[in-house]
Amino acid sequence: MLDEAIELANMEMESAIDSLRKKLSKVRAGRANPAILDDIRVDSYGTMVPLKQVCTVSVADARLLVVKPWDRNMVPIIERAINNSQLGLNGSNDGMIVRVPVPALTEERRRGLVKQVKDMVEEAKVSCRHARRDANDMLKKAEKDKEISEDDLKRGLENIQKITDDYVKKADDALAKKQAEILEV
């Protein structure tokens, strides 16, 4: 029972941190990052599909994304989808590829992004704490039902707290890294 509770906490916390990393990768930090286009969907022959299913997105330099569709007929559709997205990006095409310049961030926008990132990290920490609570409840119920001893309960609660502290530190590290990336001029 002790191992099950620890495994449960580990899985849920790892899931929360993975989700945080995915969200953070989509936050625009002034540098070109292909992940910022991940949520864009395009009309491909009557079906709405994610952008990366119809093209490759690469970084040409620090401030330019290059979108190269596999089918030339998709160029204007992709350009329109990028321009209509809520990302504040304006792509331009040359008939073969779509170039998406990533504008520099203003100081005010940087502060807003840092606040947004802090909220995402706090959300991940809350998920970790919920996982800790669930695992602790599982252990307390097992002790109450006489499935584990009081010593096992205490050891299990300490282990789960150590795991929680590790994952909270991972979230804080991700925050520090992303914050430095956003504030870098």
N, C-alpha and C positions, 0 to 999 in steps of 0.2 A: 504494500500500500504506500509505503514511504517513497519508493522509487517511482511509482505511478504519479504521485502528486508532484514530485520534482520534475519528472518528464513533461507533465502537463504544463507546469509553469514555464519551463524552458521553451517548449514549442510555441506557446502563446506569446511569450515575450520576443522570441526570435521573429515571429510573424509581424509583431508591431514594429520592430526595428527595420525589417525588410520593407514594410509599407512606408515607413518614414523615409528611407533612402530613395525609394521610387518617387515619392512626392517631392523630395528635395532636388532630385535630378531634373525635375520639370520647371523649377523656379529659375527664371532668367536672371543671370548674374552679370550681365554686361558683356559676357563673352559668348560667342556662338556655341551652342550646344544642340546637337540633333534631337535630344530628348524633348525639347520644348515644342516640337511639332508632332509628338506622339498622339495627342488627343484630336488632331485634325482628321476629319473623315471627308472622302471625296466620292463623287458619283462616278462609278466605273461601270459603264454600260447598264445603267438602271439600278445598280446596287450600291449602297453606301458602304464603303470599306475604309479601314484605316489607311492613312497616307503611305505608311511604310510597306503596304502590300502592293503598291503600284509603282514604286520608285525606290531609289537609294538616296539617302540624305547624308551629305558629308560636310566637313568643315574645311573651307578653302583657306581662311585665315581667321584671326581672332574675332573679327566682326562680320563674317560672311558665311552663310550656309549655302550649299549648292544642292539643289534637288534635281535629280536626273531620272525622269520617268522611263519605264521600259517601253512604253508606247508613245510615240510623238504626239498622237492625237490627244493625250492626256495633259499636255503642257498648259493650255489655257484653263482647263478645269482645275488643275492643281494650283495655278497662280490665283485664280478666283477664290478657292477655298482658303488659301493662306491669307489673302487680303481681307476676306470676310470674317476670319477668326477673331476672337477677342484678345489676341496677343499683341496687337499694336505693331504688327510687322507688315511691310509692303514688299511683296516679291515682284520681280520683273523678269520677263522671259525673252530669249533670243531665238525662239523657235525650236530649240533642242533641250535647253535646261532652264530652270527657274533659279535666279539668284535672289537670296533673301538677306539683305543687309540687316544686321542687328544693331540698332541705335545705342549710343552710349546712354547710361542711366543718369538721371539727375540726382542730386543729393537727397531731395525729398522722396523720390521714388525708391532710392536705396534704403532709406530709413523705413519706408513702408514695407519693403520686401523683408527686411530684417525682422520686423514685427510679425509679419506673416509666417516666417520661418520659425520664430519662437513659439507661435501658436501651434504649429505642426509638431514641434518637438514636445511641447507640453501635452498634446493629445497622445503622443506615443508613450510618454511617461505614465499618463493616466491608464492607458491600456496595460502597461506593465504592472501597475499597482492593482488593477482588476484581476490580472492573472495571479498575482501574489495572494490576493484575498481568496480567490477560488481554491487555490492549492492549500492555503491555510485552513479554510473551511473543511476541505476534504480530510485533512489530517486530524482536525479537531473532532470531526464526526467519527473517524476511525478509532480515535482514542476513547471517545464516549461509548462506542459499541464494543470496546475491549478488543479491537483487532490489532492495535499497537499499544506499546507501553507508554507511560508518561515521559520516560527518557527518550524514546523514539520520537515522540511528539516534539519535545524540546529541540532535539537534534535536527529534525525535519524543518521546523520553523526557522532555525538559524541558517540552514542550507538555503532555504527559499529566500530568506532575506539577503544572503550573499549574492545569489543569482540576480535578484531584483536590483541590488546595488550595481552589479556589473552591467546590466542592460541600461540602467539609468545613466551610467557613465558613458556608455556607447552613444546614447542619444545626445548627451551633452557634448561629446566629442564631434558628433556630426553637426551640431549647431555651431560650434566654434569654427569648424572648417568652412561651412557654408557662409557664415557671417563674414569671415575674413575674405572669402571669394566675392561676396556681394559688395563689401566696402572697399575692395581694391580698385583703385582708379586707373 
